[in-house]
Amino acid sequence: MSIAWLGVCLGIDYTFNPQLWARAVEAPSSSVPLSLHFHHLRCTGCTDEIKKALGTLPWLKDAPMSVRVSGQDTTAGNYAGWLDISVQEISQIDFIALDQALRNEGFVAAQIEFGGLRHFRLEGKARHLCSATGQEGCEPLPDVGTVRRGERLRWLDSMTTDATGSTVIFHVRYQQPNERIDVKELFAAMDDYGMLPYTLHVIAAAE
């Protein structure tokens, strides 16, 4: 009977805390998928110009890139599409730098989908944050439930700041292999809050 109860308890723990089991058996990823959706990706010359803009980032300079068309993008007269990228320099990923590199050349990605890691977080450096202990006359980070709207940011588990108040940490829910997060959803939420980090890195290492 004791063995049976142990099996039940382990099964429950595996179901509700899969990240605790996965960390011990998963090998670190050598590359991760990054997909950018553009409304004008396949216009004459746009693909090459977008790739050139992304190539200014050291962590994307030699990254394999391919165009993918699906869904409504396949209709006649539609030049939208996905640019799929395989990123090997995971620790160097900076979504703010990516967005700025595109904007410098006149492009904006409608969606920035990232995945390939089961457990990770996003860390942003910001100039205008209150410390974790709070300050008089300073508004703390909003509750996760406040920044979510409908299906937006369903992948976000929580938000915290470090002790110095200069880093905001976005804790991502445990991801299945085929799941992706849309970083543009986070950009929109930060715009609503009125705060923009000057870096936004992927952190896969344990806290």
SERO-4910 file (N, C-alpha, C, O; in steps of 0.05 Angstrom, whole numbers):
BEGIN
 pado doro    nc1    nc2    nc3   cac1   cac2   cac3    cc1    cc2    cc3    oc1    oc2    oc3
  Met    A     16    -24      0      0      0      0     17     25      0     12     45    -14
  Ser    A     38     24     16     56     48     17     69     53    -10     72     76    -18
  Ile    A     77     32    -24     89     35    -50     68     47    -70     75     63    -87
  Ala    A     43     38    -68     22     48    -85     18     78    -81     16     94   -100
  Trp    A     17     87    -55     14    115    -49     38    131    -58     35    154    -68
  Leu    A     62    120    -56     86    133    -66     84    138    -96     91    159   -106
  Gly    A     74    118   -110     70    120   -139     50    142   -146     55    158   -165
  Val    A     28    144   -131      8    164   -135     20    192   -131     16    210   -147
  Cys    A     35    195   -109     47    221   -102     67    230   -123     68    253   -131
  Leu    A     83    210   -133    103    217   -153     89    225   -179     98    243   -193
  Gly    A     67    211   -186     52    218   -210     40    246   -208     41    261   -228
  Ile    A     29    253   -185     18    280   -182     41    301   -184     37    322   -197
  Asp    A     63    296   -171     85    315   -172     95    318   -201    102    340   -209
  Tyr    A     96    296   -216    106    298   -244     87    314   -261     95    329   -278
  Thr    A     60    311   -255     40    325   -270     41    355   -266     40    371   -285
  Phe    A     44    364   -240     42    392   -233     69    406   -232     70    430   -231
  Asn    A     91    391   -231    118    402   -230    136    389   -249    157    378   -241
  Pro    A    130    389   -275    146    374   -295    174    386   -297    193    372   -304
  Gln    A    177    412   -291    204    424   -294    224    413   -274    248    412   -280
  Leu    A    214    403   -251    232    392   -231    244    365   -241    266    358   -234
  Trp    A    228    351   -256    237    325   -267    254    329   -292    273    315   -296
  Ala    A    246    348   -308    259    351   -334    288    362   -332    305    355   -348
  Arg    A    293    379   -312    319    391   -310    342    371   -308    364    375   -317
  Ala    A    335    348   -295    356    328   -290    362    312   -314    384    300   -316
  Val    A    344    310   -334    348    293   -356    352    307   -383    362    295   -402
  Glu    A    346    333   -384    348    347   -409    376    356   -415    390    367   -397
  Ala    A    386    352   -439    411    363   -447    407    392   -456    386    398   -467
  Pro    A    427    409   -451    424    437   -459    421    439   -489    434    425   -504
  Ser    A    404    457   -498    400    461   -527    424    474   -540    436    493   -528
  Ser    A    432    465   -564    454    477   -578    444    500   -596    460    517   -604
  Ser    A    418    500   -602    407    522   -617    377    524   -611    365    504   -601
  Val    A    365    547   -616    337    551   -610    323    564   -634    336    579   -648
  Pro    A    297    559   -638    283    571   -660    273    599   -653    262    604   -631
  Leu    A    276    618   -672    266    645   -670    252    651   -696    264    648   -717
  Ser    A    227    659   -694    211    664   -718    199    692   -717    187    700   -698
  Leu    A    204    707   -739    194    735   -741    174    736   -763    179    727   -786
  His    A    151    748   -757    130    751   -778    130    780   -787    128    799   -771
  Phe    A    131    784   -814    131    810   -826    108    811   -846    103    792   -860
  His    A     94    834   -847     73    838   -867     83    842   -895     68    839   -914
  His    A    109    850   -897    120    856   -924    146    840   -929    164    850   -942
  Leu    A    147    817   -917    172    801   -919    179    795   -948    203    796   -955
  Arg    A    159    788   -965    165    778   -991    162    798  -1014    162    792  -1037
  Cys    A    160    824  -1006    161    845  -1026    189    846  -1038    208    836  -1026
  Thr    A    191    856  -1062    217    856  -1077    239    869  -1060    237    893  -1053
  Gly    A    259    854  -1054    282    864  -1039    280    864  -1009    300    867   -995
  Cys    A    256    861   -999    252    863   -970    266    841   -954    278    846   -933
  Thr    A    264    816   -964    276    794   -949    306    798   -946    317    795   -924
  Asp    A    320    807   -967    349    811   -965    355    834   -947    375    833   -932
  Glu    A    339    855   -947    344    878   -930    339    871   -900    354    880   -883
  Ile    A    319    855   -895    313    846   -868    336    829   -857    345    832   -835
  Lys    A    345    810   -874    367    793   -866    393    810   -862    408    804   -843
  Lys    A    397    830   -878    420    847   -875    419    862   -848    439    865   -834
  Ala    A    395    872   -841    391    886   -816    396    868   -792    410    876   -773
  Leu    A    386    843   -794    390    824   -772    420    816   -770    430    810   -748
  Gly    A    433    815   -793    461    808   -793    480    827   -779    503    821   -775
  Thr    A    470    851   -772    486    870   -757    488    862   -728    505    873   -713
  Leu    A    472    843   -719    473    833   -692    493    810   -691    489    791   -706
  Pro    A    513    811   -674    533    790   -674    522    762   -670    532    743   -682
  Trp    A    501    759   -655    490    732   -650    472    722   -673    462    700   -672
  Leu    A    467    739   -693    452    731   -717    468    733   -742    457    728   -764
  Lys    A    493    740   -740    509    746   -764    511    722   -783    507    726   -807
  Asp    A    515    698   -773    517    675   -790    495    654   -785    497    631   -792
  Ala    A    473    663   -773    451    645   -766    436    637   -791    430    654   -808
  Pro    A    429    611   -794    412    602   -816    385    615   -815    372    616   -794
  Met    A    376    626   -838    349    639   -840    335    628   -864    346    625   -886
  Ser    A    309    623   -861    292    614   -884    264    626   -882    254    632   -860
  Val    A    252    630   -905    226    642   -907    205    619   -907    208    599   -920
  Arg    A    184    624   -891    162    604   -889    135    619   -894    131    641   -882
  Val    A    118    608   -909     92    619   -915     70    600   -907     71    576   -914
  Ser    A     50    609   -892     29    591   -883      4    608   -878      5    633   -876
  Gly    A    -19    594   -876    -44    608   -869    -52    629   -889    -50    625   -913
  Gln    A    -61    652   -879    -70    673   -896    -48    685   -913    -53    699   -933
  Asp    A    -23    681   -905      0    691   -920      1    679   -948     15    690   -966
  Thr    A    -13    657   -953    -11    643   -978    -31    654   -999    -30    647  -1022
  Thr    A    -49    672   -990    -69    683  -1009    -56    701  -1029    -35    714  -1024
  Ala    A    -68    703  -1053    -57    720  -1074    -55    749  -1066    -74    759  -1054
  Gly    A    -33    761  -1072    -29    789  -1066    -20    795  -1038    -16    818  -1030
  Asn    A    -16    773  -1022     -6    776   -995     24    771   -995     33    749  -1004
  Tyr    A     40    790   -985     69    787   -985     80    782   -957    104    784   -953
  Ala    A     63    775   -939     72    770   -912     85    742   -910     82    726   -928
  Gly    A     98    737   -888    111    711   -884    128    711   -858    131    731   -845
  Trp    A    138    687   -852    154    683   -829    184    680   -837    190    667   -857
  Leu    A    201    692   -822    230    688   -825    239    670   -802    240    680   -779
  Asp    A    244    645   -807    253    626   -787    283    627   -784    298    625   -804
  Ile    A    292    629   -759    321    632   -754    329    611   -733    315    607   -713
  Ser    A    352    599   -737    363    580   -717    386    595   -703    406    602   -715
  Val    A    382    600   -677    401    616   -662    418    598   -644    408    582   -628
  Gln    A    444    599   -647    462    583   -631    473    599   -607    478    587   -586
  Glu    A    476    625   -610    487    641   -588    464    649   -569    456    672   -568
  Ile    A    453    630   -554    430    634   -538    434    656   -517    417    672   -513
  Ser    A    457    655   -504    462    674   -483    465    703   -493    464    722   -477
  Gln    A    469    706   -519    472    733   -531    446    745   -541    445    768   -549
  Ile    A    425    730   -541    399    740   -551    390    765   -536    389    765   -511
  Asp    A    384    785   -551    374    810   -539    350    820   -557    355    830   -579
  Phe    A    326    818   -547    303    824   -563    300    854   -568    289    863   -588
  Ile    A    310    870   -549    309    899   -554    328    907   -577    320    923   -594
  Ala    A    352    896   -576    371    901   -598    360    891   -625    364    904   -645
  Leu    A    346    869   -625    335    858   -649    314    878   -660    314    884   -684
  Asp    A    296    887   -643    275    906   -652    287    931   -662    278    942   -683
  Gln    A    308    942   -649    320    967   -658    335    963   -684    335    981   -701
  Ala    A    348    940   -688    363    936   -713    344    936   -736    350    946   -758
  Leu    A    320    924   -733    300    924   -754    289    952   -759    287    961   -782
  Arg    A    283    967   -738    271    993   -740    291   1013   -753    283   1031   -768
  Asn    A    317   1009   -748    337   1026   -761    336   1024   -791    344   1043   -805
  Glu    A    326   1002   -802    324    998   -831    295   1000   -841    290    994   -864
  Gly    A    277   1009   -823    250   1014   -831    231    990   -830    210    990   -843
  Phe    A    239    969   -814    222    945   -812    214    941   -783    227    948   -764
  Val    A    190    929   -780    180    921   -754    167    893   -756    151    889   -774
  Ala    A    176    876   -739    164    849   -738    137    850   -724    135    860   -701
  Ala    A    116    839   -736     90    838   -723     89    818   -700     75    823   -681
  Gln    A    105    796   -703    107    776   -682    136    768   -680    150    766   -700
  Ile    A    145    763   -655    172    752   -650    168    727   -632    165    730   -608
  Glu    A    167    704   -645    162    679   -630    188    665   -624    206    662   -641
  Phe    A    190    657   -599    215    644   -589    208    619   -573    187    618   -559
  Gly    A    224    598   -576    219    574   -562    244    556   -561    267    566   -564
  Gly    A    240    530   -557    262    512   -557    274    506   -530    291    488   -528
  Leu    A    266    522   -510    276    518   -483    253    511   -465    232    524   -467
  Arg    A    256    491   -448    234    483   -431    230    502   -408    207    507   -399
  His    A    252    512   -397    251    529   -373    270    552   -376    295    547   -378
  Phe    A    260    576   -377    277    599   -380    263    624   -370    239    623   -363
  Arg    A    277    646   -370    265    672   -362    277    694   -380    297    690   -393
  Leu    A    264    716   -380    274    740   -394    282    761   -373    267    767   -355
  Glu    A    306    772   -377    315    792   -358    321    818   -373    336    818   -393
  Gly    A    309    840   -364    312    865   -377    325    886   -359    318    888   -335
  Lys    A    344    900   -369    356    922   -354    340    948   -360    335    954   -383
  Ala    A    332    962   -339    316    986   -343    326   1008   -325    338   1004   -304
  Arg    A    322   1033   -334    331   1056   -320    310   1067   -300    317   1082   -282
  His    A    285   1059   -304    264   1070   -287    248   1048   -274    226   1041   -284
  Leu    A    258   1037   -253    245   1016   -238    247   1022   -208    267   1033   -199
  Cys    A    227   1013   -193    229   1014   -164    243    989   -154    242    968   -167
  Ser    A    257    991   -132    271    969   -121    251    948   -110    228    954   -107
  Ala    A    262    924   -106    244    903    -96    233    909    -69    211    899    -62
  Thr    A    246    924    -53    237    931    -26    217    954    -26    205    960     -6
  Gly    A    214    967    -49    195    989    -51    206   1015    -42    224   1016    -25
  Gln    A    196   1036    -53    205   1063    -47    180   1081    -44    160   1076    -57
  Glu    A    182   1101    -27    160   1119    -23    156   1136    -49    176   1146    -60
  Gly    A    132   1138    -57    126   1153    -81    134   1140   -107    139   1153   -127
  Cys    A    136   1113   -107    145   1099   -130    126   1075   -134    121   1059   -116
  Glu    A    115   1073   -159     96   1051   -165    111   1025   -170    129   1024   -187
  Pro    A    103   1003   -157    116    977   -162    107    965   -188     89    976   -202
  Leu    A    119    943   -196    111    929   -220     82    920   -217     73    913   -195
  Pro    A     66    921   -239     39    912   -238     36    882   -233     55    867   -239
  Asp    A     13    874   -224      8    845   -221      5    833   -249     -4    846   -268
  Val    A     13    807   -251     12    794   -277    -17    795   -288    -21    798   -312
  Gly    A    -36    791   -271    -64    791   -280    -72    818   -292    -90    819   -308
  Thr    A    -58    839   -284    -65    866   -295    -54    869   -323    -68    882   -340
  Val    A    -31    859   -329    -19    863   -355    -30    843   -376    -27    848   -400
  Arg    A    -41    821   -367    -53    802   -386    -80    814   -397    -95    826   -382
  Arg    A    -84    810   -422   -110    818   -434   -119    795   -453   -107    791   -474
  Gly    A   -140    782   -445   -149    759   -461   -128    737   -461   -119    727   -440
  Glu    A   -119    730   -485    -98    709   -488    -70    720   -487    -51    705   -488
  Arg    A    -67    746   -484    -40    758   -484    -25    750   -459    -35    752   -437
  Leu    A      0    742   -463     18    735   -441      9    712   -424     15    711   -400
  Arg    A     -5    693   -437    -12    669   -422     13    653   -414     11    637   -395
  Trp    A     35    658   -427     60    644   -421     75    656   -398     95    644   -388
  Leu    A     67    680   -388     81    693   -367     71    685   -340     47    686   -334
  Asp    A     89    675   -323     82    665   -296     82    687   -276     64    690   -260
  Ser    A    104    703   -275    106    725   -255    128    745   -264    143    740   -282
  Met    A    128    767   -250    149    788   -255    161    796   -228    146    800   -208
  Thr    A    187    800   -228    200    809   -204    222    829   -212    229    831   -235
  Thr    A    234    842   -192    257    859   -196    279    850   -178    274    837   -157
  Asp    A    304    856   -185    326    849   -167    328    870   -145    313    889   -144
  Ala    A    347    865   -127    349    882   -103    357    911   -110    350    930    -96
  Thr    A    371    915   -133    380    942   -140    358    957   -154    359    982   -157
  Gly    A    337    943   -164    316    957   -178    323    964   -207    309    979   -219
  Ser    A    345    952   -217    354    959   -244    347    936   -264    350    940   -288
  Thr    A    339    913   -254    333    890   -271    305    880   -265    297    876   -242
  Val    A    289    877   -286    263    865   -284    264    837   -296    274    833   -318
  Ile    A    253    817   -281    255    789   -290    227    780   -297    208    781   -280
  Phe    A    224    770   -321    198    759   -330    201    728   -330    215    717   -346
  His    A    187    716   -311    189    687   -308    169    673   -326    145    678   -325
  Val    A    179    656   -344    163    643   -364    153    616   -354    168    601   -341
  Arg    A    128    610   -359    117    584   -351    132    562   -365    143    565   -387
  Tyr    A    133    539   -352    147    516   -364    135    509   -391    111    507   -395
  Gln    A    153    507   -411    145    504   -439    147    475   -449    166    461   -443
  Gln    A    128    467   -465    129    442   -479    147    446   -504    150    469   -513
  Pro    A    158    424   -516    177    428   -538    166    443   -562    181    457   -575
  Asn    A    140    442   -567    128    455   -590    116    483   -584    105    496   -601
  Glu    A    119    491   -559    107    517   -551    126    540   -557    150    537   -556
  Arg    A    114    563   -562    129    587   -568    117    611   -552     93    611   -547
  Ile    A    133    629   -545    123    654   -533    126    676   -554    144    676   -570
  Asp    A    108    696   -553    109    719   -571    119    742   -555    105    754   -539
  Val    A    144    750   -560    157    772   -545    143    798   -551    144    817   -534
  Lys    A    130    801   -574    116    826   -580     93    831   -561     85    854   -556
  Glu    A     82    810   -549     61    813   -529     73    827   -505     59    843   -492
  Leu    A     97    820   -498    111    833   -475    117    862   -481    115    879   -464
  Phe    A    125    867   -506    130    895   -515    105    912   -511    106    934   -500
  Ala    A     82    901   -519     57    916   -517     50    921   -488     41    943   -481
  Ala    A     55    901   -471     49    904   -442     67    925   -430     58    941   -413
  Met    A     92    926   -438    111    946   -427    103    974   -437    107    993   -422
  Asp    A     93    976   -461     84   1001   -471     60   1011   -454     59   1035   -447
  Asp    A     42    993   -448     19   1000   -431     28   1010   -404     17   1029   -393
  Tyr    A     48    997   -393     58   1005   -366     76   1030   -367     79   1043   -347
  Gly    A     86   1036   -391    103   1060   -394    132   1055   -386    146   1073   -377
  Met    A    142   1030   -390    169   1023   -383    181   1007   -405    169    988   -414
  Leu    A    206   1015   -413    220   1000   -434    248    993   -425    264   1012   -422
  Pro    A    255    968   -422    283    961   -416    300    968   -439    291    969   -462
  Tyr    A    326    972   -434    344    977   -456    358    952   -465    373    952   -485
  Thr    A    354    930   -451    362    903   -460    341    883   -451    327    888   -431
  Leu    A    338    861   -465    320    840   -457    332    813   -466    329    805   -489
  His    A    345    799   -447    361    775   -453    346    750   -444    329    750   -426
  Val    A    352    728   -458    342    702   -450    362    689   -430    386    688   -436
  Ile    A    351    681   -408    368    668   -387    358    640   -383    336    635   -373
  Ala    A    375    620   -390    367    592   -387    379    580   -362    369    558   -354
  Ala    A    399    592   -350    411    581   -326    393    583   -302    375    600   -301
  Ala    A    396    565   -283    380    565   -259    386    590   -243    408    600   -243
  Glu    A    366    599   -228    369    623   -212    385    616   -187    390    634   -170
***
